[in-house]
Amino acid sequence: MAVLKVIEVLANSDKSWEDAAKKAVKQASKSVKNIRSVYLKEQSASVSNGELTDYRVNVKITFEVD
């Protein structure tokens, strides 16, 4: 039986929500091993002069505990 744990991570990108999610997983993987999945919980963005300038995500990352 596997034991799984979930952490919540916030990340941002100036490119896209997808890029922000990738950054969240990449950063978390530096200290968390056995990452199994990521769930995109929330998305938001900053707007300047009618354009999206900063994409933000709140993700839940699931990993297996040794």
N, CA, C and O atoms as a Maestro MAE file, in Angstrom:
{
 s_m_m2io_version
 :::
 2.0.0
}

f_m_ct {
 s_m_title
 :::
 protein
 m_atom[264] {
  # First column is atom index #
  i_m_mmod_type
  r_m_x_coord
  r_m_y_coord
  r_m_z_coord
  i_m_residue_number
  s_m_chain_name
  s_m_pdb_residue_name
  s_m_pdb_atom_name
  i_m_atomic_number
  :::
  1 25 0.842 -1.185 0.000 1 A "MET " " N  " 7
  2 3 0.000 0.000 0.000 1 A "MET " " CA " 6
  3 2 0.887 1.247 0.000 1 A "MET " " C  " 6
  4 15 1.818 1.356 0.798 1 A "MET " " O  " 8
  5 25 0.595 2.165 -0.881 2 A "ALA " " N  " 7
  6 3 1.353 3.409 -0.973 2 A "ALA " " CA " 6
  7 2 0.718 4.476 -0.097 2 A "ALA " " C  " 6
  8 15 -0.504 4.559 0.026 2 A "ALA " " O  " 8
  9 25 1.568 5.286 0.505 3 A "VAL " " N  " 7
  10 3 1.108 6.440 1.266 3 A "VAL " " CA " 6
  11 2 1.422 7.676 0.443 3 A "VAL " " C  " 6
  12 15 2.571 7.906 0.065 3 A "VAL " " O  " 8
  13 25 0.400 8.470 0.168 4 A "LEU " " N  " 7
  14 3 0.568 9.672 -0.638 4 A "LEU " " CA " 6
  15 2 0.344 10.910 0.215 4 A "LEU " " C  " 6
  16 15 -0.446 10.896 1.160 4 A "LEU " " O  " 8
  17 25 1.044 11.968 -0.127 5 A "LYS " " N  " 7
  18 3 0.904 13.238 0.567 5 A "LYS " " CA " 6
  19 2 0.660 14.325 -0.472 5 A "LYS " " C  " 6
  20 15 1.119 14.217 -1.609 5 A "LYS " " O  " 8
  21 25 -0.063 15.372 -0.079 6 A "VAL " " N  " 7
  22 3 -0.373 16.476 -0.988 6 A "VAL " " CA " 6
  23 2 0.137 17.776 -0.376 6 A "VAL " " C  " 6
  24 15 -0.101 18.064 0.797 6 A "VAL " " O  " 8
  25 25 0.845 18.555 -1.196 7 A "ILE " " N  " 7
  26 3 1.268 19.893 -0.784 7 A "ILE " " CA " 6
  27 2 0.658 20.903 -1.746 7 A "ILE " " C  " 6
  28 15 0.351 20.578 -2.893 7 A "ILE " " O  " 8
  29 25 0.490 22.111 -1.275 8 A "GLU " " N  " 7
  30 3 -0.049 23.181 -2.105 8 A "GLU " " CA " 6
  31 2 1.084 24.149 -2.430 8 A "GLU " " C  " 6
  32 15 1.822 24.574 -1.542 8 A "GLU " " O  " 8
  33 25 1.214 24.494 -3.709 9 A "VAL " " N  " 7
  34 3 2.314 25.346 -4.169 9 A "VAL " " CA " 6
  35 2 1.758 26.475 -5.030 9 A "VAL " " C  " 6
  36 15 0.858 26.259 -5.841 9 A "VAL " " O  " 8
  37 25 2.293 27.670 -4.852 10 A "LEU " " N  " 7
  38 3 1.941 28.828 -5.671 10 A "LEU " " CA " 6
  39 2 3.111 29.136 -6.592 10 A "LEU " " C  " 6
  40 15 4.267 29.066 -6.176 10 A "LEU " " O  " 8
  41 25 2.813 29.478 -7.847 11 A "ALA " " N  " 7
  42 3 3.874 29.827 -8.793 11 A "ALA " " CA " 6
  43 2 3.342 30.844 -9.792 11 A "ALA " " C  " 6
  44 15 2.133 31.015 -9.947 11 A "ALA " " O  " 8
  45 25 4.274 31.517 -10.468 12 A "ASN " " N  " 7
  46 3 3.863 32.492 -11.476 12 A "ASN " " CA " 6
  47 2 4.786 32.435 -12.684 12 A "ASN " " C  " 6
  48 15 5.885 31.886 -12.618 12 A "ASN " " O  " 8
  49 25 4.322 33.009 -13.782 13 A "SER " " N  " 7
  50 3 5.082 33.056 -15.028 13 A "SER " " CA " 6
  51 2 4.620 34.260 -15.839 13 A "SER " " C  " 6
  52 15 3.473 34.694 -15.732 13 A "SER " " O  " 8
  53 25 5.511 34.781 -16.634 14 A "ASP " " N  " 7
  54 3 5.121 35.871 -17.527 14 A "ASP " " CA " 6
  55 2 4.685 35.337 -18.895 14 A "ASP " " C  " 6
  56 15 4.333 36.116 -19.781 14 A "ASP " " O  " 8
  57 25 4.708 33.987 -19.071 15 A "LYS " " N  " 7
  58 3 4.355 33.371 -20.350 15 A "LYS " " CA " 6
  59 2 2.931 32.816 -20.379 15 A "LYS " " C  " 6
  60 15 2.132 33.181 -21.241 15 A "LYS " " O  " 8
  61 25 2.616 31.912 -19.410 16 A "SER " " N  " 7
  62 3 1.319 31.237 -19.448 16 A "SER " " CA " 6
  63 2 1.045 30.530 -18.122 16 A "SER " " C  " 6
  64 15 1.932 30.380 -17.283 16 A "SER " " O  " 8
  65 25 -0.215 30.099 -17.957 17 A "TRP " " N  " 7
  66 3 -0.560 29.313 -16.773 17 A "TRP " " CA " 6
  67 2 0.149 27.963 -16.824 17 A "TRP " " C  " 6
  68 15 0.589 27.451 -15.794 17 A "TRP " " O  " 8
  69 25 0.258 27.388 -18.017 18 A "GLU " " N  " 7
  70 3 0.946 26.105 -18.163 18 A "GLU " " CA " 6
  71 2 2.404 26.222 -17.724 18 A "GLU " " C  " 6
  72 15 2.918 25.346 -17.028 18 A "GLU " " O  " 8
  73 25 3.063 27.294 -18.126 19 A "ASP " " N  " 7
  74 3 4.454 27.513 -17.734 19 A "ASP " " CA " 6
  75 2 4.564 27.689 -16.221 19 A "ASP " " C  " 6
  76 15 5.509 27.195 -15.607 19 A "ASP " " O  " 8
  77 25 3.612 28.382 -15.625 20 A "ALA " " N  " 7
  78 3 3.616 28.558 -14.166 20 A "ALA " " CA " 6
  79 2 3.477 27.212 -13.461 20 A "ALA " " C  " 6
  80 15 4.157 26.966 -12.465 20 A "ALA " " O  " 8
  81 25 2.606 26.338 -13.965 21 A "ALA " " N  " 7
  82 3 2.436 25.003 -13.379 21 A "ALA " " CA " 6
  83 2 3.717 24.191 -13.516 21 A "ALA " " C  " 6
  84 15 4.111 23.495 -12.580 21 A "ALA " " O  " 8
  85 25 4.368 24.270 -14.667 22 A "LYS " " N  " 7
  86 3 5.635 23.562 -14.874 22 A "LYS " " CA " 6
  87 2 6.696 24.052 -13.899 22 A "LYS " " C  " 6
  88 15 7.467 23.257 -13.361 22 A "LYS " " O  " 8
  89 25 6.735 25.351 -13.675 23 A "LYS " " N  " 7
  90 3 7.698 25.917 -12.728 23 A "LYS " " CA " 6
  91 2 7.422 25.429 -11.307 23 A "LYS " " C  " 6
  92 15 8.355 25.157 -10.550 23 A "LYS " " O  " 8
  93 25 6.151 25.320 -10.946 24 A "ALA " " N  " 7
  94 3 5.796 24.834 -9.611 24 A "ALA " " CA " 6
  95 2 6.302 23.414 -9.397 24 A "ALA " " C  " 6
  96 15 6.883 23.108 -8.356 24 A "ALA " " O  " 8
  97 25 6.085 22.549 -10.378 25 A "VAL " " N  " 7
  98 3 6.527 21.158 -10.274 25 A "VAL " " CA " 6
  99 2 8.054 21.077 -10.275 25 A "VAL " " C  " 6
  100 15 8.638 20.321 -9.498 25 A "VAL " " O  " 8
  101 25 8.687 21.842 -11.132 26 A "LYS " " N  " 7
  102 3 10.153 21.825 -11.206 26 A "LYS " " CA " 6
  103 2 10.774 22.263 -9.882 26 A "LYS " " C  " 6
  104 15 11.725 21.644 -9.406 26 A "LYS " " O  " 8
  105 25 10.243 23.318 -9.293 27 A "GLN " " N  " 7
  106 3 10.785 23.815 -8.028 27 A "GLN " " CA " 6
  107 2 10.513 22.822 -6.895 27 A "GLN " " C  " 6
  108 15 11.392 22.562 -6.074 27 A "GLN " " O  " 8
  109 25 9.305 22.272 -6.850 28 A "ALA " " N  " 7
  110 3 8.964 21.309 -5.794 28 A "ALA " " CA " 6
  111 2 9.823 20.061 -5.900 28 A "ALA " " C  " 6
  112 15 10.193 19.477 -4.881 28 A "ALA " " O  " 8
  113 25 10.147 19.644 -7.122 29 A "SER " " N  " 7
  114 3 10.927 18.419 -7.303 29 A "SER " " CA " 6
  115 2 12.357 18.543 -6.798 29 A "SER " " C  " 6
  116 15 13.059 17.538 -6.684 29 A "SER " " O  " 8
  117 25 12.795 19.753 -6.495 30 A "LYS " " N  " 7
  118 3 14.133 19.938 -5.918 30 A "LYS " " CA " 6
  119 2 14.202 19.409 -4.490 30 A "LYS " " C  " 6
  120 15 15.267 18.993 -4.034 30 A "LYS " " O  " 8
  121 25 13.079 19.422 -3.785 31 A "SER " " N  " 7
  122 3 13.081 18.946 -2.399 31 A "SER " " CA " 6
  123 2 12.094 17.810 -2.133 31 A "SER " " C  " 6
  124 15 12.143 17.186 -1.072 31 A "SER " " O  " 8
  125 25 11.206 17.538 -3.075 32 A "VAL " " N  " 7
  126 3 10.200 16.483 -2.906 32 A "VAL " " CA " 6
  127 2 10.444 15.422 -3.983 32 A "VAL " " C  " 6
  128 15 10.523 15.733 -5.172 32 A "VAL " " O  " 8
  129 25 10.559 14.188 -3.554 33 A "LYS " " N  " 7
  130 3 10.787 13.078 -4.497 33 A "LYS " " CA " 6
  131 2 9.482 12.320 -4.733 33 A "LYS " " C  " 6
  132 15 8.523 12.473 -3.977 33 A "LYS " " O  " 8
  133 25 9.452 11.516 -5.770 34 A "ASN " " N  " 7
  134 3 8.317 10.642 -6.091 34 A "ASN " " CA " 6
  135 2 7.023 11.394 -6.389 34 A "ASN " " C  " 6
  136 15 5.945 10.949 -5.996 34 A "ASN " " O  " 8
  137 25 7.121 12.528 -7.081 35 A "ILE " " N  " 7
  138 3 5.924 13.282 -7.451 35 A "ILE " " CA " 6
  139 2 5.112 12.444 -8.438 35 A "ILE " " C  " 6
  140 15 5.644 11.943 -9.429 35 A "ILE " " O  " 8
  141 25 3.825 12.301 -8.156 36 A "ARG " " N  " 7
  142 3 2.946 11.466 -8.977 36 A "ARG " " CA " 6
  143 2 2.007 12.282 -9.860 36 A "ARG " " C  " 6
  144 15 1.732 11.894 -10.995 36 A "ARG " " O  " 8
  145 25 1.510 13.416 -9.343 37 A "SER " " N  " 7
  146 3 0.544 14.192 -10.126 37 A "SER " " CA " 6
  147 2 0.497 15.630 -9.644 37 A "SER " " C  " 6
  148 15 0.992 15.972 -8.570 37 A "SER " " O  " 8
  149 25 -0.115 16.460 -10.478 38 A "VAL " " N  " 7
  150 3 -0.335 17.856 -10.118 38 A "VAL " " CA " 6
  151 2 -1.774 18.206 -10.490 38 A "VAL " " C  " 6
  152 15 -2.254 17.855 -11.567 38 A "VAL " " O  " 8
  153 25 -2.449 18.900 -9.583 39 A "TYR " " N  " 7
  154 3 -3.835 19.319 -9.787 39 A "TYR " " CA " 6
  155 2 -3.857 20.842 -9.783 39 A "TYR " " C  " 6
  156 15 -3.455 21.475 -8.807 39 A "TYR " " O  " 8
  157 25 -4.325 21.418 -10.867 40 A "LEU " " N  " 7
  158 3 -4.416 22.871 -10.975 40 A "LEU " " CA " 6
  159 2 -5.666 23.329 -10.240 40 A "LEU " " C  " 6
  160 15 -6.786 23.126 -10.709 40 A "LEU " " O  " 8
  161 25 -5.461 23.948 -9.086 41 A "LYS " " N  " 7
  162 3 -6.576 24.338 -8.220 41 A "LYS " " CA " 6
  163 2 -7.160 25.696 -8.622 41 A "LYS " " C  " 6
  164 15 -8.375 25.840 -8.750 41 A "LYS " " O  " 8
  165 25 -6.300 26.675 -8.817 42 A "GLU " " N  " 7
  166 3 -6.754 28.034 -9.139 42 A "GLU " " CA " 6
  167 2 -5.820 28.685 -10.148 42 A "GLU " " C  " 6
  168 15 -4.630 28.374 -10.212 42 A "GLU " " O  " 8
  169 25 -6.383 29.591 -10.930 43 A "GLN " " N  " 7
  170 3 -5.612 30.392 -11.875 43 A "GLN " " CA " 6
  171 2 -5.998 31.852 -11.692 43 A "GLN " " C  " 6
  172 15 -7.160 32.170 -11.436 43 A "GLN " " O  " 8
  173 25 -5.015 32.738 -11.824 44 A "SER " " N  " 7
  174 3 -5.303 34.175 -11.820 44 A "SER " " CA " 6
  175 2 -4.229 34.861 -12.658 44 A "SER " " C  " 6
  176 15 -3.228 34.250 -13.032 44 A "SER " " O  " 8
  177 25 -4.453 36.122 -12.941 45 A "ALA " " N  " 7
  178 3 -3.482 36.866 -13.754 45 A "ALA " " CA " 6
  179 2 -3.532 38.345 -13.409 45 A "ALA " " C  " 6
  180 15 -4.552 38.865 -12.957 45 A "ALA " " O  " 8
  181 25 -2.413 39.003 -13.632 46 A "SER " " N  " 7
  182 3 -2.341 40.453 -13.501 46 A "SER " " CA " 6
  183 2 -2.593 41.065 -14.872 46 A "SER " " C  " 6
  184 15 -2.233 40.485 -15.896 46 A "SER " " O  " 8
  185 25 -3.209 42.231 -14.883 47 A "VAL " " N  " 7
  186 3 -3.511 42.911 -16.139 47 A "VAL " " CA " 6
  187 2 -2.896 44.301 -16.112 47 A "VAL " " C  " 6
  188 15 -2.988 45.015 -15.114 47 A "VAL " " O  " 8
  189 25 -2.266 44.677 -17.224 48 A "SER " " N  " 7
  190 3 -1.695 46.013 -17.369 48 A "SER " " CA " 6
  191 2 -1.982 46.499 -18.783 48 A "SER " " C  " 6
  192 15 -1.643 45.828 -19.758 48 A "SER " " O  " 8
  193 25 -2.602 47.656 -18.889 49 A "ASN " " N  " 7
  194 3 -2.948 48.239 -20.189 49 A "ASN " " CA " 6
  195 2 -3.761 47.278 -21.052 49 A "ASN " " C  " 6
  196 15 -3.558 47.195 -22.263 49 A "ASN " " O  " 8
  197 25 -4.675 46.559 -20.422 50 A "GLY " " N  " 7
  198 3 -5.548 45.657 -21.150 50 A "GLY " " CA " 6
  199 2 -4.906 44.342 -21.575 50 A "GLY " " C  " 6
  200 15 -5.515 43.582 -22.327 50 A "GLY " " O  " 8
  201 25 -3.707 44.059 -21.116 51 A "GLU " " N  " 7
  202 3 -2.995 42.832 -21.477 51 A "GLU " " CA " 6
  203 2 -2.654 42.035 -20.219 51 A "GLU " " C  " 6
  204 15 -2.361 42.606 -19.168 51 A "GLU " " O  " 8
  205 25 -2.697 40.690 -20.342 52 A "LEU " " N  " 7
  206 3 -2.264 39.834 -19.242 52 A "LEU " " CA " 6
  207 2 -0.749 39.921 -19.138 52 A "LEU " " C  " 6
  208 15 -0.041 39.760 -20.132 52 A "LEU " " O  " 8
  209 25 -0.255 40.176 -17.931 53 A "THR " " N  " 7
  210 3 1.187 40.370 -17.757 53 A "THR " " CA " 6
  211 2 1.836 39.342 -16.848 53 A "THR " " C  " 6
  212 15 3.042 39.113 -16.950 53 A "THR " " O  " 8
  213 25 1.075 38.720 -15.966 54 A "ASP " " N  " 7
  214 3 1.648 37.760 -15.027 54 A "ASP " " CA " 6
  215 2 0.615 36.686 -14.723 54 A "ASP " " C  " 6
  216 15 -0.456 36.984 -14.196 54 A "ASP " " O  " 8
  217 25 0.927 35.453 -15.049 55 A "TYR " " N  " 7
  218 3 0.021 34.329 -14.843 55 A "TYR " " CA " 6
  219 2 0.370 33.640 -13.530 55 A "TYR " " C  " 6
  220 15 1.536 33.347 -13.263 55 A "TYR " " O  " 8
  221 25 -0.650 33.385 -12.712 56 A "ARG " " N  " 7
  222 3 -0.423 32.765 -11.404 56 A "ARG " " CA " 6
  223 2 -1.264 31.508 -11.271 56 A "ARG " " C  " 6
  224 15 -2.406 31.453 -11.727 56 A "ARG " " O  " 8
  225 25 -0.668 30.481 -10.627 57 A "VAL " " N  " 7
  226 3 -1.395 29.242 -10.374 57 A "VAL " " CA " 6
  227 2 -1.221 28.816 -8.925 57 A "VAL " " C  " 6
  228 15 -0.210 29.097 -8.281 57 A "VAL " " O  " 8
  229 25 -2.230 28.137 -8.447 58 A "ASN " " N  " 7
  230 3 -2.195 27.479 -7.142 58 A "ASN " " CA " 6
  231 2 -2.401 26.005 -7.473 58 A "ASN " " C  " 6
  232 15 -3.474 25.622 -7.940 58 A "ASN " " O  " 8
  233 25 -1.385 25.173 -7.235 59 A "VAL " " N  " 7
  234 3 -1.454 23.766 -7.590 59 A "VAL " " CA " 6
  235 2 -1.332 22.882 -6.365 59 A "VAL " " C  " 6
  236 15 -0.733 23.268 -5.361 59 A "VAL " " O  " 8
  237 25 -1.910 21.682 -6.459 60 A "LYS " " N  " 7
  238 3 -1.731 20.652 -5.442 60 A "LYS " " CA " 6
  239 2 -0.851 19.584 -6.066 60 A "LYS " " C  " 6
  240 15 -1.176 19.038 -7.120 60 A "LYS " " O  " 8
  241 25 0.257 19.292 -5.415 61 A "ILE " " N  " 7
  242 3 1.199 18.305 -5.902 61 A "ILE " " CA " 6
  243 2 1.123 17.071 -5.001 61 A "ILE " " C  " 6
  244 15 1.256 17.166 -3.781 61 A "ILE " " O  " 8
  245 25 0.908 15.921 -5.622 62 A "THR " " N  " 7
  246 3 0.795 14.661 -4.889 62 A "THR " " CA " 6
  247 2 2.077 13.859 -5.087 62 A "THR " " C  " 6
  248 15 2.575 13.715 -6.204 62 A "THR " " O  " 8
  249 25 2.601 13.340 -3.972 63 A "PHE " " N  " 7
  250 3 3.805 12.515 -4.050 63 A "PHE " " CA " 6
  251 2 3.712 11.341 -3.085 63 A "PHE " " C  " 6
  252 15 2.982 11.370 -2.094 63 A "PHE " " O  " 8
  253 25 4.481 10.306 -3.417 64 A "GLU " " N  " 7
  254 3 4.503 9.111 -2.590 64 A "GLU " " CA " 6
  255 2 5.535 9.255 -1.482 64 A "GLU " " C  " 6
  256 15 6.667 9.672 -1.727 64 A "GLU " " O  " 8
  257 25 5.140 8.910 -0.266 65 A "VAL " " N  " 7
  258 3 6.030 8.974 0.890 65 A "VAL " " CA " 6
  259 2 6.771 7.645 0.993 65 A "VAL " " C  " 6
  260 15 6.163 6.578 0.910 65 A "VAL " " O  " 8
  261 25 8.083 7.716 1.174 66 A "ASP " " N  " 7
  262 3 8.886 6.484 1.327 66 A "ASP " " CA " 6
  263 2 8.594 5.801 2.649 66 A "ASP " " C  " 6
  264 15 9.174 4.757 2.946 66 A "ASP " " O  " 8
  :::
 }
 m_bond[263] {
  # First column is bond index #
  i_m_from
  i_m_to
  i_m_order
  :::
  1 1 2 1
  2 2 3 1
  3 3 4 2
  4 3 5 1
  5 5 6 1
  6 6 7 1
  7 7 8 2
  8 7 9 1
  9 9 10 1
  10 10 11 1
  11 11 12 2
  12 11 13 1
  13 13 14 1
  14 14 15 1
  15 15 16 2
  16 15 17 1
  17 17 18 1
  18 18 19 1
  19 19 20 2
  20 19 21 1
  21 21 22 1
  22 22 23 1
  23 23 24 2
  24 23 25 1
  25 25 26 1
  26 26 27 1
  27 27 28 2
  28 27 29 1
  29 29 30 1
  30 30 31 1
  31 31 32 2
  32 31 33 1
  33 33 34 1
  34 34 35 1
  35 35 36 2
  36 35 37 1
  37 37 38 1
  38 38 39 1
  39 39 40 2
  40 39 41 1
  41 41 42 1
  42 42 43 1
  43 43 44 2
  44 43 45 1
  45 45 46 1
  46 46 47 1
  47 47 48 2
  48 47 49 1
  49 49 50 1
  50 50 51 1
  51 51 52 2
  52 51 53 1
  53 53 54 1
  54 54 55 1
  55 55 56 2
  56 55 57 1
  57 57 58 1
  58 58 59 1
  59 59 60 2
  60 59 61 1
  61 61 62 1
  62 62 63 1
  63 63 64 2
  64 63 65 1
  65 65 66 1
  66 66 67 1
  67 67 68 2
  68 67 69 1
  69 69 70 1
  70 70 71 1
  71 71 72 2
  72 71 73 1
  73 73 74 1
  74 74 75 1
  75 75 76 2
  76 75 77 1
  77 77 78 1
  78 78 79 1
  79 79 80 2
  80 79 81 1
  81 81 82 1
  82 82 83 1
  83 83 84 2
  84 83 85 1
  85 85 86 1
  86 86 87 1
  87 87 88 2
  88 87 89 1
  89 89 90 1
  90 90 91 1
  91 91 92 2
  92 91 93 1
  93 93 94 1
  94 94 95 1
  95 95 96 2
  96 95 97 1
  97 97 98 1
  98 98 99 1
  99 99 100 2
  100 99 101 1
  101 101 102 1
  102 102 103 1
  103 103 104 2
  104 103 105 1
  105 105 106 1
  106 106 107 1
  107 107 108 2
  108 107 109 1
  109 109 110 1
  110 110 111 1
  111 111 112 2
  112 111 113 1
  113 113 114 1
  114 114 115 1
  115 115 116 2
  116 115 117 1
  117 117 118 1
  118 118 119 1
  119 119 120 2
  120 119 121 1
  121 121 122 1
  122 122 123 1
  123 123 124 2
  124 123 125 1
  125 125 126 1
  126 126 127 1
  127 127 128 2
  128 127 129 1
  129 129 130 1
  130 130 131 1
  131 131 132 2
  132 131 133 1
  133 133 134 1
  134 134 135 1
  135 135 136 2
  136 135 137 1
  137 137 138 1
  138 138 139 1
  139 139 140 2
  140 139 141 1
  141 141 142 1
  142 142 143 1
  143 143 144 2
  144 143 145 1
  145 145 146 1
  146 146 147 1
  147 147 148 2
  148 147 149 1
  149 149 150 1
  150 150 151 1
  151 151 152 2
  152 151 153 1
  153 153 154 1
  154 154 155 1
  155 155 156 2
  156 155 157 1
  157 157 158 1
  158 158 159 1
  159 159 160 2
  160 159 161 1
  161 161 162 1
  162 162 163 1
  163 163 164 2
  164 163 165 1
  165 165 166 1
  166 166 167 1
  167 167 168 2
  168 167 169 1
  169 169 170 1
  170 170 171 1
  171 171 172 2
  172 171 173 1
  173 173 174 1
  174 174 175 1
  175 175 176 2
  176 175 177 1
  177 177 178 1
  178 178 179 1
  179 179 180 2
  180 179 181 1
  181 181 182 1
  182 182 183 1
  183 183 184 2
  184 183 185 1
  185 185 186 1
  186 186 187 1
  187 187 188 2
  188 187 189 1
  189 189 190 1
  190 190 191 1
  191 191 192 2
  192 191 193 1
  193 193 194 1
  194 194 195 1
  195 195 196 2
  196 195 197 1
  197 197 198 1
  198 198 199 1
  199 199 200 2
  200 199 201 1
  201 201 202 1
  202 202 203 1
  203 203 204 2
  204 203 205 1
  205 205 206 1
  206 206 207 1
  207 207 208 2
  208 207 209 1
  209 209 210 1
  210 210 211 1
  211 211 212 2
  212 211 213 1
  213 213 214 1
  214 214 215 1
  215 215 216 2
  216 215 217 1
  217 217 218 1
  218 218 219 1
  219 219 220 2
  220 219 221 1
  221 221 222 1
  222 222 223 1
  223 223 224 2
  224 223 225 1
  225 225 226 1
  226 226 227 1
  227 227 228 2
  228 227 229 1
  229 229 230 1
  230 230 231 1
  231 231 232 2
  232 231 233 1
  233 233 234 1
  234 234 235 1
  235 235 236 2
  236 235 237 1
  237 237 238 1
  238 238 239 1
  239 239 240 2
  240 239 241 1
  241 241 242 1
  242 242 243 1
  243 243 244 2
  244 243 245 1
  245 245 246 1
  246 246 247 1
  247 247 248 2
  248 247 249 1
  249 249 250 1
  250 250 251 1
  251 251 252 2
  252 251 253 1
  253 253 254 1
  254 254 255 1
  255 255 256 2
  256 255 257 1
  257 257 258 1
  258 258 259 1
  259 259 260 2
  260 259 261 1
  261 261 262 1
  262 262 263 1
  263 263 264 2
  :::
 }
}
